[in-house]
């Protein structure tokens, strides 16, 4: 089985810190071009995997596609200014067009498979919803929790209720930026880890993107700082145990969300190299490693560190296209029935 982390996990490749001279190993134009080519090749293979399974991909997966498409716009502009990267910027443009076409096609399937969820969260698929950071900061290790608490009270359903309140997309025609006492408690609860922590960060990222500034939402940046400091700690722990397979998806999700939060220290060349090594070259996906016995021992270590809780509508896919189905063409027009 192959997780649909395929695009979420590569989002770290698109943001500007990757190309800063402060990142070891990327201090020349030639090295930037080499790494850029590796990244684009990986993204192109992952996109083929995506296109072949579009009817099966849920909205959360397509949100990752939208974030990537937004980031590629920025990357294309920056690469076009560097002579060695200019040819690659053309590939970036073509990839962005494919992703936009995939998003539009996916709306048809999402309306059939999960219309209520689409209505509540379609806003996050719209161009311009995801805003790239314009300033960069580092995580503060002093904000790391001394211990992580139990997460039995956290559920995806409760989190979704809070996110819908924030977006203002519920059936009660509520205004955006809503925050009930229950959601305030849930989204600011200390000691969360794993997907509980990423849901909390997502809430305050969306609050910032929606321009919500009332009550605790005035402190969105403080909470973002807190959550990403703890995500950095969890990522370092995952690295310390050799990126055991169960840690990989949340490891990359942490990079994506905190990168969107403006934390440049999540952009490490060694992390990028590790992520690229996880891609299955033929299929293009980032699935379960072949060395299952070795990974099982690492998974046991991981379970001793963290209890793996809910992930937003996680979905897994076979590594090969469904039997007796022709692969979807790369850029067909969206279905006429919406």
Beta strands, then each sheet from edge to edge (+ up, - down):
strand 1: 2-3
strand 2: 286-287
strand 3: 316-317
sheet 1: 2+ 1- 3+
end
